[in-house]
Amino acid sequence: ALPCGVAVLLLLLTAAVGNAAPLLPTIYGPEISFASSMRYSTQGAAPDLLTTQDAQGNELASFMEATTFRPTWPTFDPADPATYPQPLWWSNGMFNLYGADVRLAVTFTGADDAADPEFPTMSLTGTGAGASVGQSHDLEIWGVHPSDAANPGTNVLLWAVDLVAVSLYGTGGEDTFILEGVGQFRPSAFANDYSLVNTSAVIRGHLDLSGVIAAGYNPQTEVTRDLNATFSAETGRGAPAVPEPSALALLGIGTGVLALRRRRV
């Protein structure tokens, strides 16, 4: 079951948007693009788990995932090199390899199929699940800080996000869906550099699976199977698309909610 603080915030987000899926987040600040191999595990009657780890708890990939950091997405100033897109690197101790390491874990706890035929026929809701797979945060990106990229650097936590709400939706019976999430930045190299700590953060992208998910699927049904997945996405400062400005303030209580979640894990 979800901690009560997270459940309350999910309820408020649902009420604000009118439907928990889609969240339709917008990115308007520092941003990282990435593509990661993942595993979708239905886990029988337990909530579904989507993670960058295999069944033994090993990362499916350690580099070539997060490729580009953009300080001022969606634009940059040609006259200001500080706004230029920057490549990201992962150190193996001897060389810097292109693309930083992405670690992501989310869980789906409920179905949110809408009766209105204009809405997707398959939509799942949930939250971050980093703690359940041994991570400190739901989304972590590890690599060499750009200031150290000229040398065989040390991998540091470049980016950290704790997710309050996630949504997976699309057409039932297909194998490609949209995955979105909203939460807050936690302390990390880029969050410290750009004063992002405790500000709103989002993820959004396309999840391609090795099998289909049926319309009306419930993530807590008695089904057990693992699917290979690829998540092509971006993460950045942003917020979900909501009709009322007051709804954006919901993310402002995220610090307390996330702290509650961490204490109860």
C-alpha positions in Angstrom: 0.0 0.0 0.0 1.1 3.6 -0.6 2.2 5.7 2.4 -0.7 8.0 3.3 1.1 11.2 2.3 1.8 9.9 -1.2 -1.7 8.6 -1.5 -3.1 12.1 -0.5 -1.0 13.8 -3.1 -1.9 11.3 -5.8 -5.6 11.9 -5.0 -5.1 15.7 -5.3 -3.2 15.4 -8.6 -6.0 13.2 -9.9 -8.7 15.7 -8.9 -6.7 18.6 -10.4 -6.1 17.0 -13.8 -9.4 15.2 -14.0 -7.8 11.9 -14.9 -4.5 10.6 -13.4 -3.3 9.7 -16.9 -2.0 11.5 -18.8 0.1 14.0 -16.7 1.4 15.8 -19.9 4.4 17.4 -18.1 6.2 20.3 -19.6 10.0 20.8 -19.3 11.2 24.4 -19.1 14.7 24.3 -17.5 17.7 22.1 -17.3 17.1 18.8 -19.1 18.8 15.5 -19.8 17.9 13.1 -22.6 18.4 9.4 -22.2 17.5 5.9 -23.5 17.6 3.0 -21.1 17.1 -0.8 -21.2 14.5 -1.8 -18.6 12.6 -4.7 -17.2 8.8 -4.7 -16.7 7.8 -7.3 -14.1 4.1 -7.9 -13.4 5.0 -9.7 -10.0 1.7 -11.5 -9.8 -0.8 -9.9 -7.4 1.8 -7.4 -6.2 2.1 -4.0 -7.9 4.0 -4.1 -11.3 7.6 -2.9 -11.2 9.5 -1.2 -14.0 13.3 -0.9 -13.3 16.7 -0.6 -15.0 17.8 -3.7 -13.0 17.6 -7.4 -14.0 15.9 -10.0 -11.8 19.2 -10.5 -9.9 19.4 -6.8 -9.0 22.2 -5.9 -11.5 22.0 -2.8 -13.7 21.1 -3.8 -17.3 23.5 -1.1 -18.6 26.1 1.1 -17.0 26.8 3.8 -19.7 25.6 5.0 -23.1 22.2 5.9 -21.6 22.1 9.6 -20.6 23.8 11.3 -23.5 23.2 15.1 -23.3 22.6 17.7 -20.7 20.9 21.0 -21.7 21.2 23.7 -19.1 18.5 26.0 -20.6 16.0 23.7 -22.5 14.3 24.3 -24.9 16.6 27.1 -26.2 20.2 28.2 -25.7 22.1 31.4 -26.3 24.7 31.1 -29.1 26.6 34.0 -27.4 26.8 32.2 -24.1 28.7 28.9 -23.9 27.3 28.2 -20.5 23.9 27.5 -22.1 25.3 25.1 -24.8 24.3 21.4 -24.7 26.9 19.2 -23.0 27.8 15.6 -23.6 27.7 13.3 -20.6 30.3 10.7 -19.8 30.8 7.6 -17.6 34.2 6.7 -16.2 35.4 3.1 -16.1 38.5 4.2 -14.1 40.7 4.4 -17.2 38.6 6.2 -19.8 35.5 8.4 -20.0 32.9 6.6 -22.0 30.1 8.4 -23.8 26.8 8.4 -22.0 26.1 8.4 -18.2 24.4 5.7 -16.2 20.6 5.9 -15.6 18.9 4.1 -12.7 15.2 4.3 -12.6 12.5 2.3 -10.7 8.7 2.9 -10.6 5.8 0.9 -9.5 2.2 0.7 -10.9 -0.4 0.2 -8.2 -3.7 0.8 -10.0 -5.6 1.0 -13.3 -7.2 4.2 -14.4 -9.1 3.4 -17.6 -11.5 6.2 -18.5 -15.0 5.6 -19.8 -14.7 8.4 -22.3 -13.6 6.7 -25.6 -11.4 9.8 -26.3 -9.1 8.7 -23.5 -6.5 5.9 -23.8 -7.9 2.4 -23.3 -5.0 1.3 -21.1 -3.6 3.6 -18.3 -1.8 2.7 -15.1 -0.9 4.9 -12.1 1.7 4.6 -9.5 4.8 6.2 -7.9 8.5 6.0 -7.6 10.1 2.7 -6.3 13.8 3.4 -6.0 14.0 2.3 -2.4 12.5 -1.1 -3.2 15.5 -1.9 -5.5 18.2 -0.4 -3.2 18.4 3.1 -4.7 18.5 6.3 -2.7 16.2 8.0 -5.3 13.7 6.9 -7.9 15.7 8.4 -10.7 19.4 8.6 -10.5 21.9 9.6 -13.2 25.6 8.8 -12.5 28.5 10.0 -14.5 31.5 12.4 -14.8 30.8 16.0 -14.0 31.4 18.1 -17.2 34.1 20.1 -15.3 36.0 16.8 -15.1 35.3 15.5 -18.6 38.8 16.1 -19.9 40.3 13.6 -17.5 39.4 10.0 -16.5 37.0 11.3 -14.0 35.1 10.0 -11.0 31.5 9.1 -11.4 29.2 11.2 -9.2 25.5 11.6 -8.7 24.7 14.1 -11.5 20.9 14.0 -11.2 18.4 12.8 -8.6 14.6 12.9 -8.6 12.0 11.4 -6.3 8.7 10.7 -8.1 5.4 11.4 -6.4 3.2 10.2 -9.3 3.8 8.2 -12.5 1.5 7.3 -15.3 1.8 4.7 -18.1 -0.9 5.0 -20.8 -1.7 4.2 -24.4 -3.8 1.9 -26.6 -4.6 -1.5 -25.1 -3.2 -4.5 -26.9 -0.1 -2.6 -28.1 3.5 -2.8 -27.0 4.4 0.9 -27.0 3.2 3.3 -24.3 3.9 6.8 -22.9 5.5 6.9 -19.5 5.4 10.2 -17.5 6.2 11.1 -13.9 6.3 14.2 -11.6 8.2 14.8 -8.4 11.1 16.8 -7.0 14.8 17.2 -7.5 17.0 15.9 -4.7 20.6 17.0 -3.9 23.0 16.1 -6.8 25.7 17.8 -8.8 23.5 19.4 -11.4 20.8 20.2 -8.8 23.4 22.0 -6.7 24.9 23.8 -9.7 21.6 25.1 -11.0 19.7 25.6 -7.7 17.2 22.8 -8.5 17.0 21.1 -5.1 13.4 20.7 -4.0 12.0 22.3 -7.2 9.6 20.3 -9.4 11.0 17.7 -11.8 9.4 15.5 -14.4 10.2 12.6 -16.7 8.4 11.8 -20.0 9.1 9.5 -22.9 8.1 6.3 -24.8 8.3 2.9 -23.3 8.7 0.0 -25.9 7.9 -3.5 -24.5 8.7 -7.0 -25.8 5.0 -7.9 -25.3 1.6 -6.3 -25.3 -0.5 -5.0 -22.4 -4.2 -5.5 -22.8 -6.9 -2.9 -22.5 -8.3 -2.7 -19.0 -5.2 -4.4 -17.5 -4.9 -4.1 -13.7 -1.4 -4.2 -12.4 -2.4 -6.2 -9.3 -4.0 -9.2 -11.1 -2.6 -12.7 -10.7 -0.2 -12.5 -13.7 3.5 -13.2 -13.5 5.8 -12.3 -16.4 8.8 -10.2 -17.2 9.0 -8.1 -20.3 12.1 -6.4 -21.8 11.7 -2.7 -22.3 13.4 0.3 -23.7 12.6 3.8 -22.3 13.5 6.7 -24.6 12.9 9.8 -22.6 13.9 13.1 -21.1 13.9 14.5 -17.6 14.1 18.1 -16.5 12.6 20.9 -14.4 8.9 21.1 -15.1 5.4 20.4 -14.0 2.3 18.5 -15.1 -0.2 20.2 -17.4 -3.1 21.1 -15.1 -6.1 23.5 -15.7 -5.7 25.5 -12.6 -2.6 27.3 -11.3 -3.4 26.2 -7.8 -2.8 22.6 -8.8 0.8 23.4 -9.4 1.2 24.2 -5.8 0.6 20.6 -5.0 4.2 19.9 -5.9 5.2 22.4 -3.3 4.1 20.0 -0.6 6.2 17.3 -2.1 9.2 17.9 0.2 7.1 16.8 3.2 5.4 14.0 1.3 8.7 12.6 0.0 10.3 12.9 3.5 7.3 10.9 4.9 7.8 8.3 2.2 11.5 7.9 3.0 10.9 7.6 6.7 8.4 4.8 6.2 10.3 2.7 3.6 
